[in-house]
Each structure stands twice: as structure tokens, then as C-alpha cells.
Amino acid sequence: MRRAGLAEGGSGHYVASGYSVYEEENEHLQEGLRAKVGALKSLSIDIGTEVKYQNKMLNEMDSDFDSTGGLLGATIGRVKRLSRGSQTKLLCYMLLFCFFVFFVLYWFIKLR
């Protein structure tokens, strides 16, 4: 009936040492939990920083695309205005020139 003596506190030495073992185990687990919480906190801070950086880049890209869209819209408007006039021959020459430039650039890049 040694167990009964421990449960009743008959031998204070065994009960105290059992309590300190549980206390040490709890402290050990508590330190492990603190380390994991610290790692999660650091990770969440890093994720927040990355999200802010990505949002900033997306906003900059959005403004760049808006300005490019405006520039292309204005250019297409000019081309349409050219095509409405009697300068159709000039428009054909301009398109042929553009194709020639792109072909030369493609050929130049291919040779590199």
C-alpha cells in the first residue's frame, strides 16, 4: 500500500519530489511553448512586412499600367485620326516601317 501512503501524503518527501517533477515538466513545456510563440510572432511580423511591400509594389504597378494605358490610348487615337484622312498611303508606309524595325531587332537579338 505504498501508493496509498503517497496519495494521502504519509511521506512528504515523495509527494514533494513528485510535485517538483511535474513543476519542472510544466516549466520545460512552458519554455518550449514560449519559443514557439516567439517564432510564430516573428513569422507573422515578417509576413506583415512582406504583405506591405507587395501591396506597395502592386500600387506602383497599377499606376504604371494606368499611365501606359493612357499613352497607348492617345497613340491609337492619333493613328485613327491619321487613317480617317487622305493619308492612307502614309499610314501604310508607317506600318511597314514598324514591321521592318521589329524584324531588324528580332534578327539582331537572334544573332547575339
N, C-alpha and C positions, 0 to 999 in steps of 0.2 A: 504494500500500500504506500509505496513511496510517492506515487503520483498524488494521492490524496493529501499527503503532507505538503507537497508543493502548492497545490491549489488552495489550501487553507492558510498557507503562509507559515507553516510549522517551522520551516527552516528559512529564515530571512535571507541567508546568503544565496541560496539557489534562486529565490524569487527575484532578488535584486539583480543578479547576474543575468537572468532571463530577460528582465526588463531592459537592461543596458544593451543586450544583443539586439533586441527589437529597436531600441533607440538608435543604435549605430546603423542598423539596416535602413531605418527610415531616413536618417541623415544622409546616408550614402545615396539612396534613391532620390532624395530631395536635391542633392548636388547634381545628380545626373539630369534631373528634370530642369534645374536652373540652366545647365549648359544647353539643353535642347531648346528651351525658351529663348535663350540668348541667341542661339543660331537662327531660330525662326524670326526673331526680331531683326537681326542683321539682314537676313534674306528678304524680309518684307520691305525694309528700308531700301535695299538695293533694287528691288522690283519697282518700288515707287519712283526712285530716281530714274530708272530706265524708261518707265512709262512717261514721265515728264519730258525726258529728252526726245522720245519717239513722237510725242504729241507736238513738240516744238518743230521737229523736222517735217511732220505732216502739214502743219500750218504753213511753213515756208514753201513746201512743195505746192500746196494749194494756191498760194499767192503767185508762185511762178507759173503754174498752169493757167491761172486766170489771165496773167499778163500776156502769156504766149497765145492764148485763145483770142484775146483782143487784137494782137498783132496779126494773127492769121486771118481773122475776120476782116480787118482793114485791107489786107493784101488781096483777099478774094474779092472784096468789093471793088478794088481798083481793076482787077482782071476782068470782072464782069462789065465794068464801065468801058474798058477797052474793047471788049467783044461786041458791045452794043453799037459802037461807032463803025465807021467805014474802014477801020484799021485792022481788019481781019487778017490781012496778009502779014502785018507787023506782029500780031499775036502768034501766028504760026511760026514765024521766024524765032520769036522769043521762046516758044515751047521747044523747038528743035535745038536751039542753043542750050537750053536747060538739060535736055536729054544728052547732048554732046558732053557737057561738063560732067554730068553724073557718070557717063561712060568712061571718060578720061580718069576721073577719080577712082572708079572701080578698078580700072586697068592698072592704075598706079599702085593702089593698095594690094592688088593681087600679085604684082611683081615683087613687092617687098618681101 
